[in-house]
Amino acid sequence: MMNTRIALLSSLLVAGLIISGCFDEVAGPYDGPDRIGFDTKGGTFTTQVADNAGTIELPTQLVGPQRSSSFEVNVSVQQDTVFRERADTAPDGSDSTVVDTRALPTTAESGDYSVPESFIFPQDTSNVPLEVTIQDAFGPGAPADTTTRVTLRLEPNEQENIEVAENWRYFEVTITNR
């Protein structure tokens, strides 16, 4: 009886090793193009701040090996809605094109915030915070819980051969009057 259990357990162990050895292992460093993108803040590419919050930091990251020299990343304020088309297959097998909203436009007035035109990624760095200043976006008579939005967009650096990770290109800051 004991020999049967040991034989059964041994057979299961050998079968598990054989099956797990049949799959390709994904290992090694990232070998795609160097990309820059926003990092998530609380799992999303958005944050909510109070009016007149002062300087806030938005996380950015380099996807790829760290660079031996510093490089510049340009930032712009998104003024219109950005849409993205993607192919989708329905449960019945038919193909269609779906249009997603990729980024919403900035609704805050330009004097309500201050965004640098660019920032520097120092050498040997993978994460750098982008500093944005949130000023007084609402006048004294504005109702509580009024909101406005600043949507930021990262731009590629072609001289340094750094692309933008398209899914991480935009970051939305909602300013709330509390």
N, C-alpha and C positions, 0 to 999 in steps of 0.2 A: 504494500500500500504506500509506504514511504517512498520506495523507488519509483512508483508510478507518478507521484506528485513531483518529485525531483525531475523526472524525465519530461513531464508536461511543462513545468516551469522553464526548463532548459530549452525546450522546443520553442516556446513563446519568445524567450529572450533571443534565440538565434533568428527566428522569423522577424522580430522587430529590428534587429541589426541589419538583416538583409534588405528589408523594405526601406529603411531609412538611408541606406547606402545607394538607393536607386535615384535619388533626387539630386539635381545640380545644386551645389552650394553657392550662395551669393556671398562673396567675401572680397575683401580688398578695399582700397580707397575709391572714392568717387572719381570717375574718369571722364565725366562729361565736361562741357564748356563751363568756365567760371561764370557765375551768376551772382547778382546782388538782388536782395529782396527785403521787404519788411518781414519781421518775425511776428508771431502772434502775441497778443497781450490778453491773457485770460482765455486763450483758445480761439480768439477771433482777431480780425484785422481792424478792430474798432476800439475806441475808448470814449468814455464820457467824462467830461471835466466841468467844473463850475466856471461860471463867468469870471473873468479877471483872475484866472488860475496862475498866471505868471508862466514861468518856463516849465514845460513838461518834456519828458523824454519818450520817444517812440523807438522801439527796438528794430534794428536792421541787422542783416547778416550776409556774410559772404558764403556762397555755396561753392565749394571747391577748395583747393589747398590755399593756405595762407600765403600771402605775397611777401617777397623779400624787400619790396619797396612800397611806399604809401601810394594811394591812388584817390582820385576825386570822384564823387558821385553827385550828379545833378538831380535837383528836386524841382518839381513844378506843382502848381495848384491846379487841380482838375476842375475845369469850368463847365463841362457838359457831361451828360450821361454817357457811359461807355457800355456798349452791348457786345456780346460774344455769341457767335453762332457755333453750334456743335451738333454733330450727328447723334441720333438716338434711335435705338431699335425698340419698337413697341413689343408687348407680350405676344402679339400675333405674328411677329417676325417682320413686320413692315418697317421700313426706314423712314425717318423724318428728320427735319432740321429744327432744333430747339434754339430759341434766342433767350439768353440769360442776361440779366443786368449785372454787369461786371463792376461798375463804380457809379455812385450817384454824384451829381454836381455839387460844387461848393455853393452854399447859400449865404455864408457869412460875408460881410462887407470886408474889403481888403484892409481896412484900418482896425479890424477886430482881432487880427492875428499877425504874427511875424514869422515867416518861414525863410530860412536861408536858401539862396540859389543853389548851393552845393555844400557838401561836407566831406571831410577827409577820413578815409580808412587808413590808419597807420599800418606800417609793415608788421607782419607777424600777428595780425588781428583777424578774428572771424566775426565779432559782434561789436557794433558801435551804435550808441544811441543818437538819434537825430533830435536835436533840441528845437522845439517850437514854442513860441511865446503866445499865450492867449491873453488878450487885453480885454477891456470893458466892451463887450459885444452888445449890451442892452442898456438903454437909457433908464433913468430912474423910474419912469412910469410903466415900464414893460411888465406884463403879467408874469407871475411865478410860473415855473415849468415851461417857459418859452424856450425853444431850442433853435440852434442854427448849426451849420455843418461846414467843416473844412476837410476836403478830400485831397490827399497828397499822392503824388505819382513819382516814382523813381525812373530815371532815364539811364540808358546804357552808356558806357564809356568805351567808345570804339577805339580810341588811341591805346587803351590798356587791354583791349580785347575782352571786355567784361559785358556780358549780356544782362538783361533783367529777367528774373524768373517771372513769367507772365502771371501766374496765379498769386504771386506775392508782390505785385507792382503797386497796388493801391492800399492806402490806410486812411480810415475815416475817423475824424475827431468831432464828436458832438459836444457843443458848448451849451450848457443848461443855465438858465436864469433861476437861481434858487432863492 
